[in-house]
Amino acid sequence: MTHLIYSDTACQLGEGALWHPETQVLYWCDILGKRLYARDAQGQRHWDFDRMVSAAGWIDDTRLLIASESDLFSFDTATATQTHICPLEADNQVTRSNDGRADPWGGFWIGTMGKAAQPGAGAIYRFYKGTLRLLYPDITISNAICFAPGGAYAYFADTPTGIIRRVTLDQEGWPAADPEDWLDLRDEQLRPDGAVCDGQGNVWNAQYGAGRVACYSPDGRFLTALGVAAAQTTCPAFGGADLSTLFVTSAAQGAAGNDPLAGQTFCVPTSVRGLAAHRVVL
């Protein structure tokens, strides 16, 4: 099993790994802990919020776009200042945000889910040019949002289905066709969680409960899997100076007693190069 512990902080539900390509900082969230973490060569710090936060995209050197259980807001890490951007199911107390990632056009895709994973309670949205638009309703656990190099496709999953879907995007990053089933993991009883693409267009998918991040070619062929020393892997992100380190968050909530590193964040050296996280344009 290949793993190095990047942060030994045990998150109840670690998610939203984001490597800032300009400042060389890794950000991640503890959704249930209502906390954003950051770590770089100078050490680790965190910020607490009054609501759950789950995913982020970078705006500039200090500001992030963060998805919470009720809104999208910008957050200045230098001043700890929040600026409300738009509501996100703010009138629905059942749901919260979950998986999200910036797209190549400066937009931000964000999924929601029921706080108790109520079937069909969530959805997937895109925030673009100041507007939040519903893309896909009736999602139970939104996950695996990522984008092919150049933006030809977006990927996403509803975890309980065991299927990662792929949709063709138009020149402004909007879905141009109906989504298609791209990778069916049901026979292996794998649960697709967060995902990220590398520079070759391969999809790296954290598989919750399996203690691994698995890599699939653009045509859906299994290529390899990297083992992580925590079963409940949640979200990968490529980072490091050459974008060849895979950072992986995990969850401690509900972990088995023989999973002592549950909730910690890992870094795994790879032989591939990832894509730099896209910038969010407000």
N, C-alpha and C positions, 0 to 999 in steps of 0.2 A: 504494500500500500504506500503510495507516494503522497507525502504531505509535509508541509511545514506550517506551523502555527504563525499566522500574521498578527492576530490579536487574540489573547486568551480571555477576553471579556465574553462571558456567556450571555448571549442575547436570548430572550424568550422566543422571539421570532425574527431572526436576522433576515434582512431582505435588501433589495435595491442597491447592490454593489455598483459603484460608479468611480472609475479612475479619471481624474481631471487631467487631461493631456497637457495642459499648460503649467499647472502648479505642482504636478506630480503628487497629488493627494488622493488617497482612497477614502471615499465616503460610503457609508452604509447606514441602514436604519434598523432599529429594534422596534418593530411595529407595535407590539403589545407594551413595550416599555416606554413608548412615546418619546423616543430619543433618536437623535442623529449623531453618528460618530464620524470622526475624521482621524486619519493617521498618515504621517509622512516620516521623513528622516528625523524630524525634530521630536516626534512622539505622538501620543494620542490625546484627543480632546473630545468633548461631546457637548450637545445642547439639548435641553429638555423642553418639551412642548406640552400644551394643555389638551392635545388631541393626538390620535395615532397618525404617524407619518410612515410612508412606505417606499417611496421612490423619488428620484431626483434627476435633473439634468443640469448641466452647467451653462450659465449665462455669460459670465466673465470671470476674472480671477478670484473674486470674492463672493459673487452672487450665484445662488442656485435657484432653479424652479423646483419646488417640493410639492408633492401630492400628499394631502392629508385625508382624513376620513370625511371631511366636509368641504374642502376647497383646494385650489391651486394657489400657492403664494410664492413670492420671491423671498429669499432669505439671504441676508448679507452676513457671511461668516466672520467678517472683521468687526462688525458692530452689533451682531445678534439682532438685527432689525428685520421684522417681518412686514411684507407689503402684500395685501390681498390682491389676487389677480382675478379669480372668478370662482363661483360656487362649483362644487362637485357633489351632486346628490345631497346637498345640504339639508333638504327637507325630508330626507329618508334616514331615519335613525337606525334602520336595519343594517345598512351597508357601510363599508369603509373602502378606501383605496387599497390596491394590492400591487401588482406588477406594472412597471412603466419604463419607457425608454424614449429618448429623443430620436427623431428621424433625420434623414439626410437633408431635409428642407428647412430645418430649424423648428419643426413642429414637435409635439410631445404626445405619444400615445400612452394612455393610462387606463388600466382596468380596475373595476370594482368587484366586490363580492360581499355576500352576507357575512356579518360578524360571526355567525354560527354556521357558515357555509350553507345557508338555505338554498335549495335547488333553484337555479334560474334567477336569483335575486340581483346578480351583478350585471355588468355591461363593460364594453370597451369603447373608449372615446378617443378623439384626436383634438388636441388644442393646437390651433394654427392661426397665426395673424390675429390674435386677440379673441378668437372664438372657439368655444368648446362644442364639438359636434359628436353626436352619438353615431358610432359605427356598427356595433353588434350588441343587441340586447340578449337577455335570457342566458347569461353566462353564470356558472356556479362559482368557479375559482379561476379568475383570469391569470394567465401566466404565459411565459415563453415569448413575450413581445421582443422582436429583434428584426433587423433589416439587412437584406443582402447588400454586398458592396455595390455602390452605384445606385441603389434604391429601386431595383427592378421589382423586388418582392418585399412584403412584410410577412412575418410568421407570428402566430399566436396559438394559444391552447386554452381549452377549458379542462383543467387538470383531471377531474373525475372521468372524462370521456376516454382518456388514454391516447388522445390523438392530437398531434400538432398540425395546424392548418397553415396554408400558404395562400396569399392573395397577391395578384398583380397590381402594381401601383401606376398611376398616371404621372404626367410630368410635374404635377404639383404635390405628389405624394398621397393622393386620395385613391382608395380602392377603385380599380377599373373593371373588375369582374367579380363574380361570386367566389368566395374562398373555396379552396379544394382541400381535401384531406391529403396531407403530404407525408406524414409518418404515423403509422399505427403501432402503438406500443402495448396494445391490449393483451396480445398473446404472451408477452413477457411480464405482464402485470406490473408495468412500470408507470410511475406517476410523473408526467412532465411538469417541471417547475420552471424557474427562470432560464433564459437562454440568451446567447450572444453569438454573433457571426464573427468568423475570423477573416483575414484578408483574402482568402481563397474562396470565400462563400460557404465554407462548412459551418454547420450549426452545432454549437456546444450547449448541451441541455443538462441542467441539474435535475437529477431524478430523485424526488423526495422519498426517503425511506430506503434507497438503494446505496447510499454512501458513495455516490460517484457523479461525475459529469461526463456524459457520453457525447462523442463527436460523430456527426453524420454528414456525408457529402451532399452537395446540392440536389442530387437525385434521390436522396433518402437512404443511401447505403451506410450501414454502420462501419465506422473506420477504427475507432479506438475509444477507450474509456479511461479516465483518470480517477483513481480511488482517493477518497477523502475520509479522514478518520472521525467522521460524524455521519450518522446514517441519514439525518434529515437535511440534506443539502437543498439550498433554496435558490441561490442566484449567483451566476458567474460574471466576471468582468475581466477583460484583458487589460493589463497595465504593466508598470515598470518602465524603465528607460526606453526599451525597445519593443514594448507591448507584447512581450512573449511570456509574461507571468500571468497565470490564471488565478485570480482571487475568487474565493468561494465562501459565501455566507451559509450559515446553518441555523437550525432552530433547536432550542432546548425544551420547549413546551411539548409534553407528551413523550419525551425521549425515554427509551428503555434504560434500566438501571446499569446495563453494561455498555453504556455510551457516554463515558465520562467527559468527552470533549464536545458534547452536544452544545450548540449555540455559539461556538467559537468561529473565528474567521480564518481561513486558510489561504496559503499561496503555494501554487504548484508551478514549477518551471516547465515550460513546454518547448518544443522545437518549431512551433509555428508563431506567426505574428498576427496579432489581433488588429482590429480597426480602432482608431481613436474615437472616443465617444463624441457624438455630434453635439454641436452647440445649440442651445435653445435660443431662438430669436423672439424677443417680446415685441 
